[in-house]
Amino acid sequence: QVLLVESGGGLVQAGGSLRLSCAVHGGTSASYVIGWFRQAPGKERDLVARITWSTSSTLYADSVKGRFTISKDNAKNTVYLQMNSLKPEDTAVYYCAAKSPLGATYDYWGQGTQVTVSS
């Protein structure tokens, strides 16, 4: 069983920065792909970025390329999402999730953390 705990959300003005953390408890973190998703009110949950733990390969949604950076700390079993140049449209609940590299779906989800960007 894998437990994911997010932190770092909050209220920030447009143009500001936030760093989200996703602590991975249980399982073997090196076996997983960790993704950051977000869901705004009335919208679907979308993938923002993901990192494959074993290879450190990353992928980003077009809407955040050049502004967000996903990274990991092996010693802390934690994945980060550094968000810069934030825009009001980045406002959402952000979730981290984990899946097997060969899996089609994310099996484990965190509780979510609210990010609000004011204009």
N, C-alpha and C positions, 0 to 999 in steps of 0.2 A: 504494500500500500504506500502510495506517495502522497505526501501532504505539501501543498504549496501555500505560502503565506506572503501576500503582497503588502507593501508599505510604500509611503512616499508621496501619495497623492495630496492634493490641496488646491487652493485658489491662487492663481497667478495672473498678472496682467499680460495682455498680448505682447509678444516679443520676449517674454521671460522664459525661464528654464525650470524644469523639475527633473528629478531622477527617481524613478520607480525601482523598487527592489522586489525580487521574488526569491524567497528562501525555499530551497528544496529539501524536504525532510523525508527520510525513508527511501528505499530503493537504491539504485546505483545511478547517480546523476549522469555518469558518463554514458549510460545506455539510452538516454533520451534526447528528443528534440524539445526545446522549450520555446513556446510562442507567447507573444504578447498580443492580445486581442483588445478591441474596444467596442463598446456599444453605447450609442447615443440614444436618447429618448425617441421612440417610434421608429428606430432603425435596426437593421440586422447587426449581429456581432461580426466584426470584420477582423481579419488578421492584419496586424500592424508590422510586426517583425518576428523573425524566428532565428534561433541559433541551434545548430547541431553540436551537442556538447563534445563529442569525441573528435570532431574535425574543426570546430570553431567556424564552420561556414555559416554565412548569414544571408538573410533575404529580407527585403523591405517592401512594403506597399509603396506605390508610386507617390502617394500623397504625403509621405513622410521622408522620402529619400533626401539626403543632404541635411536634414534637420534632426532626425532621431538616430541614435546609435545603440545597438544591443551589444552587450558584452557579458562576460561571466568571470567569476572568481572561483577557481577550483577549490581553494582552501576553505572558502566560506560556503561552498555549495549554493551560490547565489547568482542569479542572473539579474542584470540591470538594464533599464531602458532610460538612457539619457535623452531628454526631450528639450531641444533648443528652438528658439524662434517660434514659440508657441502661438497658435492662432485660435480665435474663438471656436472655429470648427473642429478643433482638437478636443473640445469638451465632451467627455464621455466617462463611463465607468470602464476602467482598464482591468483586464484579467490576464493572469499568466496561466499557462496550461502546458501539460506534458504529454508526449506520445512517444511510442517506439519509432525509430527511424524508418521502419518499413510499414508502420501502421497508417491507416487511412484517416483515422480520427484521433482527436485528442481525448485521452481517457481520464485525465486528472485535471481539475480546475481549482484555482484559488477562489477566494471570496469576493475579490474585486476591490478596487480602490478608485474613488472619485477624483477626477481631474476637471477643474473648472477654469476656463481661460476667459477673463473679462476683457471687453474691448475698450 
